[in-house]
């Protein structure tokens, strides 16, 4: 049975010390976008996080500005459960 990819998560962004995030150098965005569009694969770029201090509104604005549907957040360690409620209100976390 062939494997079907549904999501691509290239490492395109890194969180800055001030909490914002910027594109990493060397990201071949155009080729990846064309590939994802051609094969109908969802493109969710990865953001290398330093801290859980980022708002959902900032992520939504960055997604709109970069013409993507969302992001995959990569943390060096699991953030505390309180942080998850900022991104997903009403989640399973208290």
N, C-alpha and C positions, 0 to 999 in steps of 0.2 A: 504494500500500500504506500503510495507516495505521501510525503510530508507536505503539508500546506502551511505556509507562513501567513499569519494574519496581521502581525505588527512588526515594524522595524523600529529600533531604538538606538540610533547612532549617538555617540558621545559628542554632542555639539556645544554644550554649555557648561560653564563652571560658575559656582556662586562666588562672588567677590566678598572681601572682608566686611564691606558696608551692608551686606544683605542682598544687594541686587545681583543679577547674573549677566554674564557676557558670553558671546560666542568664542569657542576655542579656536585657535588658529589651525589651519590645515584641514578644516572640515570641507569636504567636497560635496557641498549641499546640492548643487544643481544636478549632478549625476544621480545622487541618491533619490532626489525628488522625482526625477524622470522614471527611475526604476520602480519606485513605489507606485507611482501613478499608472504606469503600464501594466503592472501585475496586480493592481488593485489591493495594495497592502497599506494598512494604516500606518502613518508616520507619526511616531511619538518620540521626539528627541529626548535624550537623557540629559539631566542636569546633575552635575556632581555637586552635592550640597556639603557645606561646611558646618552649618547649624540649621536647626529647624525654624529659624526666624525668617519666614517669608509668608506673605499673605496670599490667600486664594485670589484676591483681586489682582495682585501683581502677576501671578501666573497666568490668569485669564488675559490680561493686557499683553503680556509677552507672547502668548500663543496667537493672539490676533495679529500682533505686529509681525510675527514670523510666519504667518499663514500655515499653522499646524493645528491639529485638533486638541492637543494637550501635551503633557510631558510625563516622563518617567523620572521620578526623583530617586537618586542614588545617595544614600547616607553612609558615612563611614561606620556607623553603628545604629541600631534601632533607636529612633527617637522615643521620648516618653509618650504614653498614650494621650496625654493632654494635648499634645501637638496635633494629633490627627483630627481632633474636633474642629480645628480652624479650617481644614481643607474640606471636611465632609461633615457638616452639621447633622446631628441626629444619627451619627454612626454608632457602632456597637461599643465604642469607648465611652466611659463615664465622663 
